[in-house]
Amino acid sequence: MKFGSLPSIWNILSRDERRTARLMCIILTIGVMLEVISFASLLPAISILSEGLMGSNVPVLSSLLRQKDHAFVVAFVIVCLILVFAIKSLYVIWSIWFQREFCRRIEQRLAGSA
């Protein structure tokens, strides 16, 4: 597909579909940010798990978990990672469903008018 055909594709969409397409751009942007956050959380987690809180460069976690034993800190970090990746994965699954429904509705409308 050439980028020159993008305006003609935009003209095929109804007013509501254009609004949904704009919303989908926002949804996809949020999905990208969640991907970045999930992968960016790996390095501090690995640092904490391998070096402990003393070698960590995450001052917020260091101050919160300084009094806890190492087993608690490891469990806390692992649970946090699981939550971050679970939330991100559920959001991505929902956004894929949203995209597919959007495309399905457009296909049905265009097939009915052909």
TIMI-2910 file (N, C-alpha, C, CB; in pm, 1 decimal, decimal comma, always signed):
<rs>
+----------+----------+----------+----------+----------+----------+----------+----------+----------+----------+----------+----------+------+
!      n_x !      n_y !      n_z !     ca_x !     ca_y !     ca_z !      c_x !      c_y !      c_z !     cb_x !     cb_y !     cb_z ! resn !
+----------+----------+----------+----------+----------+----------+----------+----------+----------+----------+----------+----------+------+
!    +84,4 !   -118,3 !     +0,0 !     +0,0 !     +0,0 !     +0,0 !    +88,2 !   +123,6 !     +0,0 !    -95,6 !     +0,4 !   +121,6 !  Met !
!    +55,1 !   +214,7 !    -83,8 !   +127,7 !   +341,0 !    -90,3 !    +66,2 !   +438,7 !     +8,5 !   +125,9 !   +399,4 !   -234,1 !  Lys !
!   +150,2 !   +531,4 !    +55,6 !    +97,6 !   +630,6 !   +148,9 !     +3,0 !   +728,0 !    +79,8 !   +211,8 !   +706,9 !   +214,6 !  Phe !
!    +11,9 !   +738,5 !    -51,1 !    -77,1 !   +827,1 !   -125,5 !   -221,3 !   +780,0 !   -121,9 !    -31,2 !   +838,6 !   -268,5 !  Gly !
!   -242,1 !   +650,6 !   -100,4 !   -379,0 !   +598,4 !    -97,1 !   -443,9 !   +614,6 !    +40,1 !   -379,7 !   +451,9 !   -136,8 !  Ser !
!   -367,7 !   +660,5 !   +139,1 !   -422,0 !   +677,2 !   +273,8 !   -538,7 !   +775,9 !   +277,7 !   -312,8 !   +723,7 !   +368,1 !  Leu !
!   -530,2 !   +892,4 !   +210,4 !   -647,2 !   +982,1 !   +213,5 !   -771,5 !   +918,9 !   +152,4 !   -615,6 !  +1111,2 !   +140,3 !  Pro !
!   -755,8 !   +838,4 !    +46,1 !   -874,3 !   +776,2 !    -13,6 !   -932,8 !   +669,4 !    +79,0 !   -839,3 !   +714,2 !   -150,2 !  Ser !
!   -848,1 !   +600,0 !   +154,5 !   -898,1 !   +503,8 !   +252,5 !   -973,4 !   +577,0 !   +362,6 !   -782,2 !   +420,6 !   +312,1 !  Ile !
!   -921,6 !   +690,9 !   +406,5 !   -986,7 !   +770,5 !   +509,7 !  -1124,7 !   +815,0 !   +463,7 !   -901,0 !   +892,2 !   +546,0 !  Trp !
!  -1138,7 !   +845,4 !   +333,6 !  -1267,4 !   +891,0 !   +280,1 !  -1370,9 !   +779,3 !   +276,0 !  -1248,7 !   +948,3 !   +140,7 !  Asn !
!  -1327,8 !   +653,2 !   +275,3 !  -1421,2 !   +540,6 !   +275,6 !  -1491,3 !   +529,2 !   +410,6 !  -1347,9 !   +409,4 !   +242,5 !  Ile !
!  -1422,8 !   +570,3 !   +516,9 !  -1476,8 !   +554,9 !   +651,2 !  -1589,2 !   +653,6 !   +677,5 !  -1367,1 !   +572,4 !   +754,4 !  Leu !
!  -1686,7 !   +608,8 !   +753,4 !  -1794,8 !   +697,2 !   +796,0 !  -1742,8 !   +787,9 !   +908,7 !  -1919,9 !   +614,5 !   +843,2 !  Ser !
!  -1824,8 !   +880,7 !   +947,5 !  -1785,6 !   +974,0 !  +1053,8 !  -1754,9 !   +900,2 !  +1184,8 !  -1896,8 !  +1077,8 !  +1076,8 !  Arg !
!  -1841,9 !   +806,6 !  +1222,5 !  -1820,3 !   +727,9 !  +1344,6 !  -1696,1 !   +640,8 !  +1333,1 !  -1942,6 !   +640,5 !  +1374,3 !  Asp !
!  -1672,8 !   +584,2 !  +1214,8 !  -1555,0 !   +500,5 !  +1195,4 !  -1426,7 !   +582,0 !  +1203,1 !  -1563,0 !   +428,8 !  +1061,6 !  Glu !
!  -1430,5 !   +704,4 !  +1155,3 !  -1312,9 !   +792,5 !  +1167,0 !  -1283,5 !   +823,2 !  +1313,7 !  -1335,2 !   +924,4 !  +1088,5 !  Arg !
!  -1389,4 !   +847,8 !  +1388,9 !  -1373,2 !   +873,7 !  +1532,0 !  -1314,0 !   +750,4 !  +1601,5 !  -1509,3 !   +912,2 !  +1596,3 !  Arg !
!  -1363,2 !   +632,4 !  +1566,2 !  -1310,6 !   +509,1 !  +1623,2 !  -1166,5 !   +486,0 !  +1579,7 !  -1397,6 !   +390,3 !  +1582,7 !  Thr !
!  -1132,4 !   +522,8 !  +1456,7 !   -994,6 !   +508,6 !  +1409,7 !   -900,0 !   +598,8 !  +1489,8 !   -985,6 !   +542,0 !  +1259,4 !  Ala !
!   -945,9 !   +718,9 !  +1519,4 !   -863,6 !   +808,4 !  +1604,3 !   -847,3 !   +748,4 !  +1743,8 !   -928,1 !   +950,5 !  +1614,3 !  Arg !
!   -955,7 !   +695,0 !  +1797,7 !   -949,4 !   +629,7 !  +1928,8 !   -853,9 !   +511,7 !  +1924,2 !  -1089,5 !   +583,2 !  +1973,8 !  Leu !
!   -855,3 !   +438,2 !  +1814,4 !   -765,7 !   +324,4 !  +1801,7 !   -619,3 !   +369,2 !  +1802,1 !   -797,0 !   +246,5 !  +1673,9 !  Met !
!   -590,3 !   +483,0 !  +1744,1 !   -452,9 !   +535,3 !  +1748,6 !   -410,6 !   +562,7 !  +1892,9 !   -440,9 !   +664,7 !  +1664,1 !  Cys !
!   -500,7 !   +616,7 !  +1972,2 !   -470,6 !   +641,7 !  +2113,7 !   -451,4 !   +509,4 !  +2187,0 !   -583,6 !   +724,5 !  +2180,5 !  Ile !
!   -538,3 !   +412,9 !  +2159,2 !   -527,8 !   +281,4 !  +2222,9 !   -394,7 !   +216,1 !  +2188,7 !   -644,3 !   +190,5 !  +2179,4 !  Ile !
!   -353,4 !   +224,7 !  +2063,4 !   -225,7 !   +165,7 !  +2021,9 !   -107,4 !   +238,1 !  +2084,8 !   -213,1 !   +168,5 !  +1869,7 !  Leu !
!   -117,6 !   +368,9 !  +2100,5 !    -10,6 !   +445,0 !  +2165,6 !     +3,3 !   +403,1 !  +2311,5 !    -38,0 !   +596,7 !  +2156,0 !  Thr !
!   -107,2 !   +385,9 !  +2379,8 !   -103,3 !   +338,6 !  +2518,3 !    -41,4 !   +199,1 !  +2524,1 !   -245,6 !   +337,4 !  +2580,1 !  Ile !
!    -76,1 !   +113,9 !  +2427,6 !    -18,0 !    -19,7 !  +2421,5 !   +133,4 !    -16,3 !  +2404,7 !    -80,1 !    -97,8 !  +2308,0 !  Gly !
!   +180,8 !    +74,1 !  +2321,3 !   +326,0 !    +88,8 !  +2302,3 !   +391,3 !   +134,4 !  +2431,9 !   +357,0 !   +189,2 !  +2188,4 !  Val !
!   +328,5 !   +228,8 !  +2501,0 !   +384,7 !   +275,3 !  +2628,1 !   +389,1 !   +163,3 !  +2731,2 !   +303,4 !   +392,8 !  +2682,3 !  Met !
!   +285,3 !    +80,2 !  +2735,5 !   +284,9 !    -33,6 !  +2828,1 !   +394,6 !   -133,8 !  +2792,6 !   +147,8 !   -103,1 !  +2826,9 !  Leu !
!   +418,8 !   -153,7 !  +2663,9 !   +528,4 !   -241,7 !  +2622,0 !   +662,5 !   -187,3 !  +2670,8 !   +529,8 !   -257,1 !  +2468,4 !  Glu !
!   +682,9 !    -58,1 !  +2653,3 !   +808,9 !     +4,2 !  +2696,4 !   +824,6 !     -6,7 !  +2847,6 !   +814,3 !   +152,5 !  +2652,9 !  Val !
!   +718,1 !    +20,9 !  +2921,1 !   +724,4 !    +12,5 !  +3067,6 !   +754,9 !   -130,3 !  +3111,9 !   +591,7 !    +60,6 !  +3130,6 !  Ile !
!   +691,4 !   -228,1 !  +3047,9 !   +713,6 !   -366,3 !  +3089,7 !   +857,2 !   -409,5 !  +3063,9 !   +617,4 !   -459,7 !  +3017,4 !  Ser !
!   +911,6 !   -373,2 !  +2949,6 !  +1049,6 !   -411,8 !  +2922,5 !  +1148,5 !   -328,1 !  +3002,5 !  +1079,2 !   -399,1 !  +2774,4 !  Phe !
!  +1115,2 !   -202,4 !  +3028,2 !  +1203,9 !   -117,5 !  +3108,2 !  +1207,5 !   -162,9 !  +3253,8 !  +1159,2 !    +28,9 !  +3100,2 !  Ala !
!  +1105,3 !   -232,6 !  +3299,4 !  +1103,2 !   -279,1 !  +3438,2 !  +1193,1 !   -400,9 !  +3458,7 !   +960,6 !   -312,8 !  +3480,1 !  Ser !
!  +1234,6 !   -463,2 !  +3350,3 !  +1317,1 !   -583,4 !  +3363,5 !  +1456,4 !   -553,2 !  +3419,3 !  +1330,1 !   -651,7 !  +3228,8 !  Leu !
!  +1520,4 !   -449,2 !  +3371,7 !  +1657,7 !   -420,8 !  +3415,1 !  +1667,0 !   -389,4 !  +3564,3 !  +1713,8 !   -304,7 !  +3335,6 !  Leu !
!  +1584,1 !   -300,6 !  +3618,8 !  +1590,2 !   -279,6 !  +3763,7 !  +1557,1 !   -406,5 !  +3843,5 !  +1494,7 !   -168,1 !  +3803,3 !  Pro !
!  +1462,1 !   -485,7 !  +3792,0 !  +1426,2 !   -609,3 !  +3862,4 !  +1543,5 !   -706,4 !  +3862,9 !  +1302,8 !   -675,2 !  +3797,3 !  Ala !
!  +1608,9 !   -721,7 !  +3751,0 !  +1724,8 !   -810,8 !  +3744,7 !  +1835,6 !   -759,0 !  +3834,7 !  +1775,7 !   -824,6 !  +3599,9 !  Ile !
!  +1853,2 !   -628,7 !  +3838,2 !  +1954,8 !   -569,3 !  +3925,2 !  +1925,2 !   -598,7 !  +4071,6 !  +1963,0 !   -418,1 !  +3902,6 !  Ser !
!  +1800,9 !   -582,6 !  +4111,8 !  +1762,7 !   -607,9 !  +4251,3 !  +1776,2 !   -756,2 !  +4283,9 !  +1617,9 !   -560,4 !  +4278,0 !  Ile !
!  +1734,0 !   -841,7 !  +4192,1 !  +1740,3 !   -985,4 !  +4217,9 !  +1884,0 !  -1036,7 !  +4224,1 !  +1663,8 !  -1060,6 !  +4110,7 !  Leu !
!  +1972,5 !   -979,8 !  +4144,5 !  +2109,5 !  -1030,0 !  +4142,5 !  +2198,2 !   -965,1 !  +4247,4 !  +2169,2 !  -1008,8 !  +4006,9 !  Ser !
!  +2182,5 !   -836,2 !  +4270,6 !  +2270,6 !   -763,8 !  +4362,3 !  +2206,1 !   -730,5 !  +4495,4 !  +2317,1 !   -637,8 !  +4298,0 !  Glu !
!  +2076,7 !   -748,1 !  +4505,4 !  +2006,7 !   -709,3 !  +4627,1 !  +1980,7 !   -559,8 !  +4626,6 !  +2087,2 !   -749,5 !  +4751,7 !  Gly !
!  +1920,6 !   -511,5 !  +4731,5 !  +1886,5 !   -369,4 !  +4739,2 !  +2008,5 !   -279,6 !  +4755,2 !  +1792,0 !   -346,0 !  +4853,8 !  Leu !
!  +2117,7 !   -331,1 !  +4809,4 !  +2235,0 !   -246,5 !  +4831,2 !  +2296,5 !   -201,8 !  +4698,8 !  +2339,4 !   -320,8 !  +4914,8 !  Met !
!  +2296,9 !   -291,1 !  +4600,1 !  +2353,2 !   -255,6 !  +4470,6 !  +2251,3 !   -194,5 !  +4377,1 !  +2413,6 !   -376,1 !  +4406,5 !  Gly !
!  +2130,4 !   -178,8 !  +4422,9 !  +2023,6 !   -129,7 !  +4337,8 !  +2031,9 !    +20,9 !  +4320,9 !  +1888,6 !   -168,7 !  +4394,7 !  Ser !
!  +1995,0 !    +65,0 !  +4202,0 !  +1987,0 !   +207,9 !  +4175,6 !  +1840,8 !   +252,9 !  +4167,4 !  +2061,5 !   +242,6 !  +4045,5 !  Asn !
!  +1754,2 !   +185,2 !  +4240,1 !  +1612,6 !   +220,4 !  +4246,8 !  +1585,1 !   +271,0 !  +4388,4 !  +1520,1 !    +97,4 !  +4210,2 !  Val !
!  +1602,1 !   +401,2 !  +4411,6 !  +1590,8 !   +453,9 !  +4547,9 !  +1453,6 !   +435,8 !  +4611,5 !  +1624,6 !   +598,5 !  +4547,6 !  Pro !
!  +1347,5 !   +437,8 !  +4532,5 !  +1213,4 !   +422,6 !  +4589,4 !  +1198,5 !   +283,3 !  +4650,6 !  +1104,5 !   +446,5 !  +4481,1 !  Val !
!  +1239,6 !   +181,3 !  +4575,7 !  +1231,3 !    +45,5 !  +4629,7 !  +1326,5 !    +25,8 !  +4746,0 !  +1261,0 !    -56,6 !  +4521,2 !  Leu !
!  +1444,2 !    +84,3 !  +4736,0 !  +1541,7 !    +69,2 !  +4844,6 !  +1487,0 !   +123,7 !  +4975,0 !  +1672,6 !   +140,0 !  +4809,5 !  Ser !
!  +1422,7 !   +240,3 !  +4969,1 !  +1370,4 !   +299,3 !  +5092,7 !  +1249,6 !   +221,3 !  +5145,2 !  +1331,8 !   +445,9 !  +5069,2 !  Ser !
!  +1168,2 !   +166,7 !  +5056,0 !  +1049,9 !    +92,5 !  +5100,0 !  +1084,7 !    -45,6 !  +5154,8 !   +952,3 !    +78,3 !  +4985,1 !  Leu !
!  +1183,5 !   -111,7 !  +5097,1 !  +1210,0 !   -251,3 !  +5130,3 !  +1339,3 !   -272,0 !  +5209,0 !  +1215,2 !   -332,3 !  +5004,6 !  Leu !
!  +1398,5 !   -163,7 !  +5259,1 !  +1527,1 !   -174,8 !  +5326,8 !  +1520,6 !   -265,3 !  +5450,6 !  +1575,8 !    -36,7 !  +5366,6 !  Arg !
!  +1410,0 !   -263,7 !  +5521,7 !  +1398,8 !   -340,6 !  +5645,6 !  +1358,2 !   -486,7 !  +5622,5 !  +1298,5 !   -274,4 !  +5737,2 !  Gln !
!  +1325,4 !   -522,4 !  +5498,9 !  +1275,5 !   -657,2 !  +5469,3 !  +1392,1 !   -751,5 !  +5438,8 !  +1176,3 !   -653,9 !  +5349,9 !  Lys !
!  +1367,1 !   -881,6 !  +5456,5 !  +1470,9 !   -979,4 !  +5424,2 !  +1474,4 !  -1004,5 !  +5273,2 !  +1446,6 !  -1112,1 !  +5500,8 !  Asp !
!  +1580,6 !  -1068,2 !  +5227,4 !  +1603,7 !  -1085,1 !  +5084,5 !  +1494,6 !  -1169,6 !  +5018,6 !  +1739,7 !  -1148,8 !  +5061,1 !  His !
!  +1443,5 !  -1269,8 !  +5085,1 !  +1338,7 !  -1355,0 !  +5028,2 !  +1211,8 !  -1275,0 !  +5000,9 !  +1307,7 !  -1472,0 !  +5122,5 !  Ala !
!  +1176,9 !  -1184,7 !  +5093,1 !  +1059,9 !  -1100,1 !  +5073,1 !  +1079,8 !  -1007,5 !  +4954,2 !  +1030,4 !  -1018,8 !  +5198,9 !  Phe !
!  +1198,0 !   -949,0 !  +4943,4 !  +1227,1 !   -856,6 !  +4833,6 !  +1218,7 !   -930,1 !  +4700,0 !  +1367,1 !   -792,5 !  +4851,4 !  Val !
!  +1276,0 !  -1049,9 !  +4693,5 !  +1270,9 !  -1128,5 !  +4569,8 !  +1126,0 !  -1160,0 !  +4533,1 !  +1352,2 !  -1259,4 !  +4584,9 !  Val !
!  +1046,8 !  -1203,7 !  +4628,1 !   +906,0 !  -1235,1 !  +4602,7 !   +830,5 !  -1110,3 !  +4558,5 !   +840,3 !  -1295,3 !  +4728,4 !  Ala !
!   +856,4 !   -997,2 !  +4624,4 !   +790,4 !   -871,3 !  +4590,3 !   +822,5 !   -830,2 !  +4447,2 !   +832,3 !   -760,5 !  +4687,6 !  Phe !
!   +948,5 !   -838,0 !  +4409,4 !   +990,4 !   -798,8 !  +4274,5 !   +928,5 !   -891,0 !  +4170,1 !  +1144,1 !   -800,8 !  +4262,8 !  Val !
!   +927,0 !  -1020,1 !  +4197,7 !   +869,5 !  -1115,4 !  +4102,4 !   +719,8 !  -1092,9 !  +4087,3 !   +896,9 !  -1259,7 !  +4147,1 !  Ile !
!   +650,4 !  -1069,8 !  +4196,6 !   +506,0 !  -1042,9 !  +4189,4 !   +479,6 !   -914,4 !  +4111,3 !   +445,0 !  -1032,4 !  +4331,6 !  Val !
!   +560,4 !   -812,1 !  +4134,8 !   +543,9 !   -686,9 !  +4060,2 !   +565,4 !   -708,1 !  +3910,7 !   +641,1 !   -580,7 !  +4112,3 !  Cys !
!   +666,8 !   -784,5 !  +3874,3 !   +691,6 !   -813,4 !  +3732,6 !   +575,2 !   -890,2 !  +3670,8 !   +821,6 !   -893,4 !  +3716,3 !  Leu !
!   +525,1 !   -988,2 !  +3743,8 !   +411,9 !  -1065,5 !  +3693,1 !   +291,1 !   -974,9 !  +3672,8 !   +377,0 !  -1180,7 !  +3789,4 !  Ile !
!   +264,5 !   -885,2 !  +3766,9 !   +151,5 !   -792,6 !  +3753,3 !   +168,3 !   -699,7 !  +3634,3 !   +135,1 !   -710,5 !  +3880,2 !  Leu !
!   +288,1 !   -644,0 !  +3618,3 !   +313,0 !   -552,5 !  +3507,1 !   +290,4 !   -623,5 !  +3373,9 !   +456,2 !   -496,1 !  +3514,2 !  Val !
!   +347,8 !   -742,9 !  +3359,0 !   +333,1 !   -815,2 !  +3233,2 !   +190,8 !   -866,9 !  +3213,4 !   +431,1 !   -931,0 !  +3228,0 !  Phe !
!   +121,6 !   -903,0 !  +3319,2 !    -17,0 !   -948,8 !  +3306,6 !   -108,2 !   -834,3 !  +3262,5 !    -66,6 !  -1007,9 !  +3440,2 !  Ala !
!    -91,9 !   -718,8 !  +3324,2 !   -173,3 !   -602,7 !  +3285,8 !   -145,8 !   -564,2 !  +3142,0 !   -145,6 !   -483,2 !  +3378,6 !  Ile !
!    -18,3 !   -561,6 !  +3104,3 !    +18,3 !   -528,5 !  +2966,9 !    -40,5 !   -630,1 !  +2870,4 !   +170,7 !   -522,5 !  +2951,3 !  Lys !
!    -32,3 !   -757,3 !  +2902,9 !    -82,8 !   -861,6 !  +2814,0 !   -234,6 !   -854,7 !  +2799,4 !    -41,9 !   -998,9 !  +2865,7 !  Ser !
!   -305,1 !   -832,3 !  +2908,1 !   -450,8 !   -818,7 !  +2900,1 !   -489,6 !   -697,9 !  +2815,8 !   -511,4 !   -806,6 !  +3040,5 !  Leu !
!   -417,6 !   -589,2 !  +2830,1 !   -446,0 !   -469,5 !  +2750,8 !   -421,7 !   -497,1 !  +2602,4 !   -358,9 !   -350,8 !  +2798,3 !  Tyr !
!   -311,9 !   -565,2 !  +2571,7 !   -281,2 !   -596,4 !  +2431,9 !   -387,4 !   -689,7 !  +2373,5 !   -141,0 !   -660,6 !  +2420,1 !  Val !
!   -429,9 !   -788,5 !  +2449,7 !   -535,5 !   -878,2 !  +2402,4 !   -662,6 !   -799,8 !  +2374,2 !   -563,1 !   -989,1 !  +2505,5 !  Ile !
!   -699,7 !   -711,5 !  +2466,1 !   -819,1 !   -629,1 !  +2445,5 !   -803,3 !   -538,8 !  +2323,7 !   -847,8 !   -544,5 !  +2569,9 !  Trp !
!   -686,4 !   -477,7 !  +2306,1 !   -668,2 !   -386,4 !  +2192,5 !   -672,3 !   -460,7 !  +2059,3 !   -535,6 !   -311,3 !  +2205,8 !  Ser !
!   -621,3 !   -583,5 !  +2055,7 !   -630,6 !   -663,6 !  +1933,1 !   -777,1 !   -697,0 !  +1903,9 !   -546,4 !   -794,1 !  +1945,8 !  Ile !
!   -852,2 !   -732,4 !  +2006,6 !   -994,8 !   -759,0 !  +1988,6 !  -1065,8 !   -634,7 !  +1935,4 !  -1058,6 !   -804,5 !  +2121,3 !  Trp !
!  -1033,9 !   -518,1 !  +1992,8 !  -1095,0 !   -392,2 !  +1950,8 !  -1064,5 !   -364,9 !  +1803,8 !  -1045,2 !   -275,6 !  +2038,4 !  Phe !
!   -940,7 !   -383,8 !  +1761,9 !   -901,7 !   -362,7 !  +1622,5 !   -976,7 !   -457,7 !  +1528,9 !   -750,4 !   -381,7 !  +1606,4 !  Gln !
!   -984,6 !   -583,8 !  +1568,3 !  -1052,0 !   -682,6 !  +1483,6 !  -1200,7 !   -651,1 !  +1469,8 !  -1033,3 !   -823,7 !  +1540,9 !  Arg !
!  -1263,6 !   -609,9 !  +1578,1 !  -1405,0 !   -573,1 !  +1571,2 !  -1425,5 !   -451,0 !  +1481,8 !  -1460,0 !   -545,5 !  +1711,8 !  Glu !
!  -1338,1 !   -354,6 !  +1492,1 !  -1344,3 !   -234,7 !  +1408,9 !  -1333,7 !   -273,0 !  +1261,4 !  -1232,0 !   -135,5 !  +1447,5 !  Phe !
!  -1235,5 !   -355,1 !  +1228,8 !  -1216,5 !   -398,2 !  +1089,9 !  -1333,9 !   -483,5 !  +1041,9 !  -1085,2 !   -476,9 !  +1075,8 !  Cys !
!  -1385,4 !   -569,1 !  +1128,0 !  -1498,4 !   -654,0 !  +1091,6 !  -1621,6 !   -570,8 !  +1058,2 !  -1530,2 !   -751,3 !  +1204,8 !  Arg !
!  -1648,4 !   -469,0 !  +1138,6 !  -1764,5 !   -382,7 !  +1112,8 !  -1750,1 !   -309,2 !   +980,0 !  -1782,6 !   -281,4 !  +1226,8 !  Arg !
!  -1629,8 !   -261,5 !   +950,5 !  -1607,3 !   -192,2 !   +823,5 !  -1623,8 !   -289,2 !   +706,8 !  -1466,6 !   -128,0 !   +820,5 !  Ile !
!  -1568,4 !   -409,8 !   +721,5 !  -1582,2 !   -509,1 !   +615,2 !  -1728,7 !   -543,2 !   +589,7 !  -1504,6 !   -635,8 !   +650,6 !  Glu !
!  -1805,2 !   -559,7 !   +696,7 !  -1947,3 !   -591,0 !   +681,7 !  -2021,4 !   -476,8 !   +611,7 !  -2010,6 !   -619,0 !   +819,0 !  Gln !
!  -1990,6 !   -355,6 !   +650,2 !  -2057,9 !   -241,1 !   +587,1 !  -2021,7 !   -231,7 !   +440,1 !  -2021,2 !   -110,1 !   +658,6 !  Arg !
!  -1893,6 !   -249,4 !   +408,0 !  -1852,3 !   -239,2 !   +268,2 !  -1904,3 !   -355,5 !   +184,2 !  -1701,1 !   -233,2 !   +259,0 !  Leu !
!  -1909,2 !   -474,2 !   +243,6 !  -1961,6 !   -590,3 !   +170,9 !  -2110,5 !   -576,0 !   +143,6 !  -1935,3 !   -718,8 !   +249,3 !  Ala !
!  -2180,5 !   -513,1 !   +235,8 !  -2324,3 !   -491,6 !   +217,0 !  -2353,8 !   -387,3 !   +112,2 !  -2388,4 !   -451,3 !   +346,6 !  Gly !
!  -2261,8 !   -293,9 !    +90,3 !  -2286,5 !   -187,5 !     -5,7 !  -2231,3 !   -222,5 !   -143,7 !  -2225,1 !    -57,4 !    +43,5 !  Ser !
!  -2162,3 !   -337,2 !   -156,4 !  -2102,2 !   -371,8 !   -286,2 !  -2204,0 !   -430,5 !   -381,1 !  -1987,7 !   -470,0 !   -267,5 !  Ala !
+----------+----------+----------+----------+----------+----------+----------+----------+----------+----------+----------+----------+------+
</rs>
